[in-house]
């Protein structure tokens, strides 16, 4: 009976080790970076997703829609702009897609994206004497490796700081000068710009084709079958 219990203990331990190994080795996440070759209005970001739930095979050219709803997508795209003392970043993430994004892979490597992103606006203020309020609206579209950026910069209506130090208007009669702050007002200024470029992709953690592993329930089932076989064999060989 001692040998039987040793066999039972060994089989049970093996099953436990298998379960621990399955839990200790979660699916790998593939990670890619991308950036633009246009430094006038640069675009950069990253993509990460779960290999096992992506639906990719890693063989040849593949297009796949990765959804943030099932937790298999981490995405960020940032547009950087700066001019006249204004420097800002506008970033789109998983929650900003107007339609599901489509990504193109070649043998598991990211080579293109089709993205439908909404315009985004940031507001700010240039500090210091003569500073001014501003807003920037940016819209980015991506088709395969090409991208297009449309920017609308708005410098809001303001007063000329240096003019306001002496905002007087000369008149022909006494008192000859009147305080006239409105002569220092600068009207709103709107500047539109558009730029295009190509994206370059970099693999940080390569996609790995998922391998078939037994489900925990299957491991337990096989282990129990093995235990039952050992018990049956022992019972059959025992004297009646």
Protein Blocks (a to p, Z undefined) as FASTA:
>chain_A
ZZmmmmmmmmmmmmmmmmmmmmmmccdddddddddfbfklgcdddddddfklnopnoiaj
adddddfklopaccdddddddeehiacdddddfklpfbdcddddeehiafbdcddddddd
dddddedehiacdddddddddehjaccddddddddddddfklmmmmccddfbdehiacdf
klmpccddddddddddddddddfbdcddddddddfklmmmmmmmmmmmmmmmmmmmpcZZ
